[in-house]
Amino acid sequence: MRKVIKYKLYFLLSNRFLTIFIPFLFILLNYTAVVNSGILSSGGSDFNAELKYQLILNNYLVMISFFGLFASIYIGSSIIGPDILSGNLSIILTSYPSRIRYYLGTYLTTLLYMLTVETLLLLNVLIIFFIFDVAFLWSEVFMCYIQILLNSTVALSITGLASIYIKGHGSALIGLIGYAFFNIYTFNQIPFINTTFSTDFTVYRNILVNFFPMTDIYAPSYTEAWIIELHKATPILPNMIVYQLLYALFFVGIGCLCFKKKDI
């Protein structure tokens, strides 16, 4: 499996889109801190401490929930699709006969790459907290980080399965459709279209959440958190974290079986 991991890691590190987009995430995160530096530096650490904390954390969550999710979708589309398009897959499999191990190796490599990027983004936001001397809740920040990882893993798993059948990075479209589902059952809206569904749509929201289970991430100390919780869509299993983990494992297993049976 080491050969597969090295090959896929080299592919990710040399991918032109990722070499531009990943640094863009860090630039954007730090840019928002610079723009708000006047507020964050005003009055000392005790002045409007809660406002400063929520400002930094919300900027981080908004950025990672939108741009970070798109990065995860694109990374997931790299699992098999580009290898089929380039023709490298048939060459690699001649010297690496275990398709299941190949799929698991590429999946774990993309997952590790995604985990590394999101961990570095977390360290970046912690550095911002320390630079501006803003007190923060470790438990809240860590829980938001875990939810970000779970959302990204869900996107990675479903897009990775689609990459078995769609050449290149075309399987990212499946992830974008899933993102549209997320917007519908979370915000009652189709993304980029100014259409709002009625409140009677609740039953259908609880159905859609099962197909692409993701969490709308926010700090629990947020003053309107109870309203968000009240209107959350609920999957078959009421515990979203458990459902997301089972969902990801299920699609990884299906991906292994599908790739094993696919004609190359």
C-alpha positions in Angstrom: 0.0 0.0 0.0 3.0 2.3 0.4 3.5 2.6 -3.3 -0.1 3.7 -3.8 0.1 6.2 -0.9 3.3 7.7 -2.3 1.8 7.9 -5.8 -1.4 9.6 -4.7 0.4 11.9 -2.4 2.7 13.0 -5.2 -0.4 13.6 -7.4 -2.1 15.8 -4.7 1.1 17.8 -4.0 1.7 18.5 -7.7 -1.9 19.2 -8.5 -2.1 22.8 -9.9 -5.5 23.6 -8.6 -4.7 22.5 -5.1 -1.3 24.3 -5.0 -3.3 27.5 -5.7 -6.5 26.9 -3.8 -5.0 25.6 -0.5 -2.8 28.7 0.0 -5.8 30.8 -0.9 -7.6 29.4 2.1 -4.9 30.5 4.5 -4.6 33.9 2.8 -8.4 34.4 3.1 -8.4 33.4 6.8 -5.6 35.8 7.7 -7.0 38.5 5.5 -10.2 38.6 7.5 -8.2 38.9 10.7 -6.2 41.8 9.2 -9.4 43.6 8.0 -10.9 43.3 11.5 -7.7 44.0 13.3 -9.0 47.4 14.5 -11.8 45.7 16.4 -9.7 42.8 17.6 -7.0 45.1 19.0 -9.2 47.7 20.6 -9.6 48.2 24.4 -7.3 45.3 25.6 -8.2 41.6 26.0 -11.1 42.3 28.4 -12.9 44.8 26.1 -15.7 43.2 24.1 -14.1 39.8 24.7 -17.1 37.8 23.6 -17.5 39.9 20.4 -13.9 39.4 19.4 -14.1 35.6 20.1 -17.2 35.2 18.0 -15.8 37.4 15.2 -12.6 35.3 14.8 -14.4 32.0 15.2 -17.3 32.8 12.9 -14.9 34.1 10.1 -13.1 30.7 10.4 -16.3 28.7 10.3 -17.8 30.6 7.4 -14.6 30.3 5.4 -14.0 26.6 6.1 -17.7 25.6 5.7 -17.8 27.0 2.2 -14.4 27.0 0.6 -13.1 24.1 2.8 -16.0 22.0 1.7 -15.3 22.7 -1.9 -11.7 21.7 -1.4 -12.8 18.4 0.2 -15.1 17.7 -2.8 -12.3 18.3 -5.3 -9.9 16.2 -3.3 -12.5 13.4 -3.2 -12.8 13.5 -6.9 -9.0 12.8 -7.1 -9.3 9.3 -5.6 -9.8 7.3 -8.9 -11.1 9.6 -11.7 -7.8 11.3 -12.7 -6.0 7.9 -12.8 -8.6 6.6 -15.3 -8.3 9.7 -17.4 -4.5 9.6 -17.6 -4.4 5.9 -18.2 -2.1 5.4 -15.2 -4.6 3.2 -13.4 -4.3 0.2 -15.8 -0.5 0.5 -15.6 -0.4 0.6 -11.8 -2.9 -2.3 -11.4 -0.6 -4.6 -13.5 1.9 -4.5 -10.7 -0.6 -4.0 -7.9 -3.3 -6.6 -8.3 -5.3 -5.9 -5.1 -7.9 -3.4 -6.1 -9.4 -3.1 -2.7 -6.1 -2.2 -1.2 -5.5 0.3 -4.0 -8.8 2.0 -3.4 -8.2 2.1 0.4 -4.7 3.4 -0.2 -5.9 6.3 -2.4 -8.8 7.0 -0.1 -6.7 7.1 3.1 -4.1 9.3 1.3 -6.7 11.9 0.3 -8.3 11.7 3.7 -4.9 12.3 5.3 -4.2 15.2 3.0 -7.5 16.8 3.8 -6.9 16.2 7.6 -3.5 17.9 7.4 -4.9 21.0 5.6 -7.8 21.4 8.0 -5.5 20.9 11.0 -3.1 23.6 9.8 -6.1 25.9 9.3 -7.1 25.2 12.9 -3.6 26.0 14.1 -3.7 29.2 12.0 -6.9 30.4 13.7 -5.4 29.5 17.2 -2.4 31.7 16.3 -4.8 34.5 15.4 -6.4 34.1 18.9 -3.0 34.4 20.6 -1.8 37.3 18.4 -4.8 39.4 19.3 -4.9 38.1 22.9 -8.5 36.9 22.6 -9.7 34.4 25.1 -11.4 31.4 23.6 -13.1 28.1 24.6 -10.9 25.1 23.7 -13.9 22.7 23.9 -16.0 24.8 21.5 -13.2 25.3 18.9 -12.3 21.6 19.1 -15.9 20.6 18.6 -16.3 22.9 15.6 -13.1 21.3 14.2 -14.5 17.8 14.6 -17.7 18.8 12.9 -15.7 20.3 10.0 -13.7 17.0 9.7 -16.9 14.9 9.6 -18.5 17.1 7.0 -15.4 16.9 4.8 -15.2 13.1 5.3 -18.8 12.7 4.1 -18.1 14.9 1.0 -14.9 13.0 0.4 -16.5 9.5 0.7 -19.4 10.1 -1.7 -17.3 12.0 -4.2 -14.6 9.3 -4.1 -17.2 6.6 -4.9 -18.5 8.6 -7.9 -14.9 9.0 -9.1 -14.8 5.3 -9.9 -17.3 5.9 -12.7 -16.6 9.5 -13.7 -13.2 10.3 -15.4 -11.1 13.2 -14.3 -12.5 15.5 -11.6 -16.0 15.2 -13.0 -17.2 13.4 -9.9 -17.0 16.7 -8.0 -20.4 17.5 -9.6 -21.8 14.7 -7.3 -20.4 16.5 -4.3 -21.9 19.8 -5.5 -25.3 18.2 -5.8 -24.9 16.9 -2.2 -24.0 20.5 -1.2 -27.2 21.6 -2.8 -29.1 19.0 -0.7 -27.3 20.4 2.4 -28.5 24.0 1.6 -32.1 22.7 1.0 -32.5 20.8 4.2 -30.5 23.3 6.3 -31.6 26.7 5.0 -34.7 25.8 2.9 -32.9 27.2 -0.1 -31.3 26.1 -3.4 -27.8 27.6 -3.4 -27.4 30.7 -5.6 -31.1 30.7 -6.4 -33.3 33.0 -4.4 -36.0 30.5 -3.7 -37.2 29.7 -0.2 -39.4 26.6 0.6 -42.3 26.8 3.0 -42.2 25.5 6.5 -44.2 22.5 5.4 -41.0 21.2 3.8 -39.8 19.8 7.1 -40.7 16.2 6.3 -38.8 16.3 3.1 -35.8 18.0 4.8 -35.5 15.0 7.2 -35.4 12.7 4.2 -32.8 14.7 2.2 -30.4 14.8 5.2 -30.0 11.0 5.0 -28.5 11.2 1.5 -25.8 13.8 2.3 -25.6 14.2 6.1 -23.8 17.4 7.1 -23.9 19.8 10.0 -24.4 23.5 9.9 -21.4 24.5 12.1 -21.6 27.2 14.7 -20.3 27.9 18.2 -22.6 26.5 20.9 -22.2 29.8 22.8 -23.8 31.6 19.9 -26.9 33.5 21.3 -29.3 32.1 18.7 -28.0 28.5 18.9 -31.2 27.3 20.4 -33.2 28.5 17.3 -30.8 26.7 15.0 -31.1 23.5 17.0 -34.9 23.8 16.9 -35.0 23.8 13.1 -32.3 21.2 12.3 -33.1 18.4 10.0 -32.7 15.0 11.6 -31.4 11.8 9.9 -32.6 8.2 10.6 -30.2 8.1 13.5 -30.7 11.1 15.8 -27.0 11.3 16.6 -25.5 13.1 13.6 -21.9 12.3 14.4 -22.6 8.5 14.6 -24.6 8.7 11.4 -21.9 10.6 9.5 -19.2 8.0 10.6 -21.4 5.1 9.5 -22.3 6.9 6.3 -18.6 7.4 5.4 -17.7 3.8 6.3 -20.6 2.5 4.2 -19.5 4.5 1.1 -15.9 3.4 1.5 -17.1 -0.2 1.6 -19.3 0.2 -1.4 -16.4 2.0 -3.2 -14.1 -1.0 -2.6 -16.7 -3.4 -4.0 -17.5 -1.3 -7.0 -13.9 -0.7 -7.8 -13.1 -4.4 -7.5 -15.8 -5.3 -10.1 -15.2 -2.3 -12.5 -13.8 -3.1 -15.9 -10.6 -1.1 -16.5 
